[in-house]
Amino acid sequence: MADDQMLQEHRQQWLGFVKLMTWSVVLTITVLAGMAIFLL
């Protein structure tokens, strides 16, 4: 049972990390696109 609980906790942490990385990539692309539009 403890292993299953640890697995669920690890899975939740992994999903949170993936969500953070997704938002980071989207923000970076948005900033770069904005710089390309306004600085050229």
BADRENVEX-611220 format. One line per 8 residues: their letters; for each residue x, y, z of N, C-alpha, C. Coordinates in nm, 4 decimals, decimal comma. Example, Ala and Ser with C-alpha at 12.3 -4.5 7.8 and 13.67 -1.06 7.14 Angstrom:
BADRENVEX-611220
AS = 1,3190:-0,5690:0,7800:1,2300:-0,4500:0,7800:1,3200:-0,3300:0,7800 ~ 1,2850:-0,2250:0,7080:1,3670:-0,1060:0,7140:1,2900:0,0030:0,7870
//
This chain:
BADRENVEX-611220
MADDQMLQ = 0,0823:-0,1202:0,0000:0,0000:0,0000:0,0000:0,0861:0,1257:0,0000 ~ 0,1950:0,1229:0,0759:0,2792:0,2427:0,0844:0,3411:0,2741:-0,0513 ~ 0,3796:0,1685:-0,1247:0,4393:0,1916:-0,2560:0,3393:0,2572:-0,3503 ~ 0,2131:0,2123:-0,3427:0,1097:0,2694:-0,4278:0,0864:0,4164:-0,3950 ~ 0,0884:0,4496:-0,2670:0,0692:0,5881:-0,2256:0,1873:0,6733:-0,2717 ~ 0,3073:0,6209:-0,2590:0,4257:0,6946:-0,3044:0,4225:0,7123:-0,4559 ~ 0,3758:0,6095:-0,5270:0,3656:0,6188:-0,6723:0,2665:0,7276:-0,7130 ~ 0,1534:0,7334:-0,6450:0,0531:0,8372:-0,6742:0,1100:0,9762:-0,6462
EHRQQWLG = 0,1818:0,9899:-0,5348:0,2417:1,1189:-0,5003:0,3447:1,1594:-0,6052 ~ 0,4276:1,0637:-0,6462:0,5291:1,0915:-0,7486:0,4625:1,1291:-0,8809 ~ 0,3545:1,0606:-0,9146:0,2822:1,0900:-1,0388:0,2243:1,2311:-1,0358 ~ 0,1694:1,2719:-0,9224:0,1148:1,4074:-0,9098:0,2258:1,5116:-0,9227 ~ 0,3411:1,4840:-0,8623:0,4543:1,5761:-0,8740:0,5010:1,5849:-1,0187 ~ 0,5054:1,4719:-1,0877:0,5481:1,4697:-1,2277:0,4505:1,5482:-1,3144 ~ 0,3193:1,5304:-1,2918:0,2205:1,6040:-1,3699:0,2311:1,7544:-1,3442 ~ 0,2581:1,7922:-1,2210:0,2789:1,9336:-1,1897:0,4008:1,9887:-1,2604
FVKLMTWS = 0,5086:1,9106:-1,2634:0,6308:1,9527:-1,3324:0,6066:1,9683:-1,4814 ~ 0,5354:1,8737:-1,5412:0,5058:1,8808:-1,6847:0,4205:2,0039:-1,7147 ~ 0,3226:2,0323:-1,6286:0,2380:2,1500:-1,6483:0,3214:2,2785:-1,6384 ~ 0,4134:2,2833:-1,5413:0,5015:2,3994:-1,5268:0,5885:2,4183:-1,6504 ~ 0,6465:2,3100:-1,7005:0,7312:2,3190:-1,8187:0,6505:2,3607:-1,9422 ~ 0,5275:2,3109:-1,9528:0,4420:2,3492:-2,0652:0,4154:2,4990:-2,0638 ~ 0,3776:2,5515:-1,9479:0,3511:2,6955:-1,9375:0,4779:2,7768:-1,9609 ~ 0,5930:2,7268:-1,9178:0,7195:2,7969:-1,9403:0,7518:2,8061:-2,0891
VVLTITVL = 0,7308:2,6968:-2,1612:0,7566:2,6969:-2,3057:0,6603:2,7918:-2,3769 ~ 0,5319:2,7883:-2,3397:0,4326:2,8765:-2,4014:0,4686:3,0228:-2,3751 ~ 0,5078:3,0555:-2,2528:0,5456:3,1928:-2,2196:0,6691:3,2365:-2,2979 ~ 0,7678:3,1472:-2,3082:0,8896:3,1801:-2,3831:0,8590:3,2050:-2,5297 ~ 0,7772:3,1209:-2,5908:0,7403:3,1394:-2,7308:0,6640:3,2699:-2,7498 ~ 0,5741:3,3003:-2,6562:0,4979:3,4251:-2,6639:0,5899:3,5471:-2,6561 ~ 0,6845:3,5443:-2,5637:0,7781:3,6564:-2,5494:0,8641:3,6701:-2,6744 ~ 0,9145:3,5598:-2,7259:0,9979:3,5663:-2,8470:0,9180:3,6154:-2,9668
AGMAIFLL = 0,7938:3,5720:-2,9806:0,7101:3,6175:-3,0916:0,6819:3,7677:-3,0759 ~ 0,6547:3,8104:-2,9549:0,6323:3,9530:-2,9308:0,7556:4,0355:-2,9627 ~ 0,8730:3,9869:-2,9262:0,9968:4,0589:-2,9581:1,0170:4,0637:-3,1093 ~ 0,9871:3,9540:-3,1783:1,0048:3,9519:-3,3237:0,9107:4,0525:-3,3909 ~ 0,7903:4,0661:-3,3395:0,6938:4,1571:-3,3999:0,7296:4,3029:-3,3702 ~ 0,7603:4,3339:-3,2452:0,7769:4,4735:-3,2060:0,9172:4,5278:-3,2262 ~ 1,0171:4,4422:-3,2394:1,1539:4,4910:-3,2542:1,2014:4,4930:-3,3994 ~ 1,1223:4,4416:-3,4900:1,1641:4,4458:-3,6310:1,0927:4,5569:-3,7037
//
